[in-house]
């Protein structure tokens, strides 16, 4: 069992200039202290994973090693090439994987809003992800197009089926 999060009372430390734009009526409501969360140190804790997860991790490690080996045999650096082409579409490339984990089914409007880009850039990013097999279009486009990450959905479904993997409510 993981250690619980602790808390302690701390005094607010602020520059008097920080309050210059706060109305006096609101300043009186600001308390002199706050309760800070103290996350436990878990770096030395043992992690016990179900054998199914350990096996899946080993399989993924083998796939990554094979991919790296196949890339070293090519005359060009595919990851760098993909990174350059994606960077020209969006400066938000690092947020894409996290966005899909958070929401495996997306629309262009959702991607644009979450990444802070235009709808056109979002559609371009989605088209690029579809071309690379990262996303696939769902259903028809009568009421707006939605896209999903089938591989991510598969992994999430697989993980949710393993007993003891998801935390108990």
N, C-alpha and C positions, 0 to 999 in steps of 0.2 A: 504494500500500500504506500502510495506517495505521501510525503509529509505535507501537512496542511499549510496554507498561506497564513502568515502572521500579520500583525499590524501594530503600529505604534503612533502615538500622537506627536506631531512635529509642528514647530512654529513656522508661520508663513514668513519668508524672507523675500521682500520685494523692494524695488526702487520706488521712492515716493512719486517719481514722475509717471510710474505705471498707472497710478490712480487719477491722473490729471483729467482724463476723459470719462471717468466714472462719476455719475451724479452723486452728490453727498447723501441723498436718501438711500442709495444702494450701498455706498461705502460703509454706512453704519451696520448693514446686515452681513458684511464680510467678517467671518470669525477670525480671531487671531491665530488659531491653530487648525490643523487638519489631520485626518487619519490616513497615514501612508501605508500602503501594502508592502509587506516584506516577503517576497517570494522565497521559498526554501531553496537551499543549495542542493541540487540533485545530481551534480556531476559525478559524485561517487556512488550514487544509488545503482543497484543492479536492475537491469531491465529484463523481465521474463516475458518472452514472446511465445505464442503458440507455435508448435512445430510447423504448421501449415504456412505461417507467415515467414518463418526462417527459410523454409524450402522455396517460397516464392521470391524472397530476396536473393537467394543463391541463383535462381534461374535468371533473374534480371541482371545480376552481376555478370553471368556468362554472356548474355545478350549484349551488354555494354562492351565487354571485352572483344566479342566478335565484331561489333560495329567499329571499334577503334582499330582493330586489325585490318578490316576491309578498307577503312579510310586511309591508313598508312600506305596501302598498295596503290592508291590513286594518284594521279598527277596534280590534283588540286585539293585544296582544303575545303571540303564541303561545309562544315560548320561555320567557318569564317565567311564563306560565300553567302550562305543563308543569312548570317547575321548582318552582313552589309546590305543585302537586298531588303531585309525586313526593316533595318534602321532607316532606310530611305522612305518606307511607308509610315513608320511611326517611331517616335522617340521613346515610346512606352513599352518596348519589347519585353523588358524584364517583368512587367506586370501581367503579361498574358497567361503564363502557367498558373499563377495564383488566382487570376480571374476565373479560369476554367475549373479549378478545384473548388472555388467558392460557389460557382454557378455553372455546372456542366452543360446546360442548355441556355443559349444566348440569342439575342437579336442584335441587329446593327445599332439600334437605339441604345440598348443596354451597354454594349461595348463602347460606344461613343461617350456615353455619360460617365462610365466607370474609369475610362482611360483619359478623359478630358480631351478628346479629339473630335474632329468633325464627323458627321454621318458618312460623308464620302470616304474619309480615311478609314473609318470603321468597316465600311463595306469592302474596301480594298484589302484590309487586313484579314477579314473573314474569307474573301475569295482566295487569298494566298494560303490561308490555313486549310481551306477545302482542297486546294490543288495539291497540298502536301499530305493530305489524308488526316490532318489533325482534327478537322471539323467536317461534318456532313450535314446536308440540308434535310430538314424534317418536313414531312407533309407537303401540302400545296401552299402557294403564296397568296391566297385570297385575302387573308387577314394579317398579312405580315409574315415575313420569312423568319423561321427559327432554325438554329443550327445546334448540333450537339457534338460532343467529343465521345464517340463510341468506345474508344479504348479506355478512356477515363471512367465512363459509366460502367464498363465491364469490370474494371479493377475495383470500383466502389461496391458493385454488387457482390463480387467475389469476397471482398473483405467483410461485408455485412453478413455474409452467410457463415462465416467462421465463428464458432461459439467462443465467447470470451474476448473477442476482438474489440467490440464496441463497449463503451463504459455503461455500467448499469445505471438506470435512472434513479 
